Amino acid sequence: MPADPTTELLPQAASWLRRRSWSAADRPVRTLLDAKQAAGRTGTISVVLPALDEEATVGDIVRTIRRELMERLPLVDELVVVDSGSADRTAAVAAEAGARVVQRDEILPRLPAAPGKGEVLWRSLLATSGEIVCFVDADLREFDPAFVSGIVGPLLTEPDIQLVKAMYDRPLEVSVGGSAAGEGAVVPSGGGRVTELVARPLLNLHWPELAGFVQPLGGEYAARRSLLERLPFPTGYGVELGLLVDALETAGLDALAQVDVGVRHHRHQDGQALGRMAATIYRTALERLDRTHRLKASADLVHPLITQFTRDPQTRAFTAHTHPVTALERPPMHTVPEYAKRH
């Protein structure tokens, strides 16, 4: 008889995994509509897509959400694409598909924008009004509306839930022998490499209460505005880990949940991009370990740079490229005067 996989988890995490993990099918959309109507203002939903050069995919995502969750079923109240300086037609495609498009630099213009996804998510709180905010990455393919309806479901039906992450299979699709796009090998669970190599070990070692999250770094999650506005936002790739850890510290484990929404298909990053992402996530974790006095470290133990190498195809020499590992964080939004005036 197979062993119970939860027996190796911290008892608190094992209990959470059984009680706070659901499937999107557990809450039919009609049930959600009834709960939304009963909730009134607290049930208003804003969906935010942070986007940078995503013209190939953003339109289909926007059209699906608008058609299925705004027109056919009035679940989503607001659909916003925040464009962070795309060089392609991302903004135009998103607008044509039915989203309200906002440029990142036009939100809170007195503060020069920092690069990174977390910066876009933080600023989006000023550009939206829903009491439930749902984030969806703009590079998803074969998009299923359950990525939205599934993760907002617990927030509509369970008053004590504050943040919900999507969980899913994340296949790694790779070309073989120079095959054309769309051809090649598929590793069913090969995606999420930074999750398995960096985030999951960090969480299991330092925040074992969060060990039950299947996709802790996933970009699809929803939360109550009342929680998000109290959290600092790492500006770069560390935003997902930072928000999850800070939500645990602020709201407690039982306020967090996850919902199975199926399979996530998206563009995969190359190895060096993954290395930069991993370094940023690691530094985000270090900042939180230090802040909560879980880690005794002096400033000289953190070297905020990562060096990677490429080989010159002509000289065959390796060239070093050094990148900063950002630690800039934005303050909780409720401390920003412009936000306080609007809310």
Secondary structure, DSSP 4 states (H G I P E B T S, - for coil): -PPPGGGGS-HHHHHHHHHSEEEGGGS-HHHHHHHHHHHGGGG-EEEEEEESS-TTTHHHHHHHHHIIIIISS---SEEEEEE---SSSHHHHHHHHTPEEEEGGGSSTTSPPPSSHHHHHHHHHHH---SEEEE--TTEES--THHHHHHHHHHHH-TT--EEEEEEE--EEE--TTPPTT-SEEETT---HHIIIIIHHHHHHH-GGGTT-S-TT-S-EEEEHHHHTTS-EESSTTHHHHHHHHHHHHH-GGGEEEEEEEE-EEPPPPHHHHHHHHHHHHHHHHHHHHHTT-S---GGG---EEEEEEE-TTT--EEEEEEE----EEPPGGGSHHHHHH-
